[in-house]
Amino acid sequence: MAPVVATAVKDSLIKPIDAPEIKEPAKVELGKKLWFDTRLSKSGALSCNSCHNVMTSGTDNLTSSIGHGWAEGPINSPTVYNAVFNIKQFWDGRADTLKAQAGGPIENPMEMASTHEHVVTVLNSIPEYQAEFKKAYNVDEVTIDQVTDAIALFEETLVTPNSRFDKWLRGDETAINDEEKKGYELFNSVGCTACHNGPAVGGTSFQKFGVYGKYMTKNGAIGVGGLTKNKDEEMVFKVPTLRNIEMTYPYFHDGAVNTLSEAVDIMGEIQLDKKFTPEENAQIVAFLRTLTGERPKLEMPLLPNSTEKTPRPAPFKKK
């Protein structure tokens, strides 16, 4: 009996993920410490990991993130896992690189509400951090450029290889079952791979959300149009990754959809002008679950102690 799908890696728009090659371990380890260090925030209570929890899905699984003073963020936090494969960062693509992205939340008043100057002062007040930056960057004084570089290098290691679908792409026909293969065949044939492609199964382009119908949302985010002020680019967002999608709920930029089956139906109707049958929906959802990969096993870092010179947090200051 012929296999349901017999697609070689070279023929698929989706590419397997390889395990990361860590070339600068000292910088990566330093970036990991900074990732978890709440002292980079104004309140002393928030870190990069608060909104992008690498112990779970690389996000916070909230409709919108909780920022300084319980501020409600304007958009759903995307997963940090596999962000290295994105063409640009943020839903609207306002950062070209992970390094450029890393500095944004620190200064955003609705997120960490700190300043780059504050972060540099904190780190330079801690001899252990100074020694680590000296070892990694050969500098006597920490700058924000090194801070964002180290965080970005750590983020580059946050990839999730060896999903069952990757194993199938590499030739293991037993890695996914017939329903999952039918789901991929349908996902491919109806045109989902036109946008969801590459190693991250997304993140390679920006697309209008609502091609054949308007997406009804109360969220005020308008995507690229919010940056360019171009009406034609309103509701144009970076295509999100589908890697580990079963773990990164709730879905879409507004986090309004809680289940994969509902997300698949909405995408079919407003992006493809296609109404999936319950059987087709179940097949696509089954395929999407095969995209869950192996998260890196991270050992929580021990952070250096503050000193008398370290600025104290201001958790209850609104401004």
ABEGO torsion letter per residue (X at the ends): XBBABBBBAAABABBBBBBBBBABAAAAAAAAAAAABAAABAAGABBAAAABBAABAGBAGBABBBBBGGBBBABBBBBABGAAABABBEAAGABABAAAAAAAAAABAABAGBBAAAAAAAAAABAAAAAAAAAAAGBABBBAAAAAAAAAAAAAABBBBGBAAAAAAAGBAAABBAAAAAAAAAAAAAGAAAABBEAAGEGABBBBBGAABBBBBABABAEAAAAAGBAAABGBBBBBBABGAAAAOBBEAAGABABAAAAAAAAAAAAAGBBBBAAAAAAAAAAAAAABBBBBBBBBBBBBBBBAABBBBBAABAX
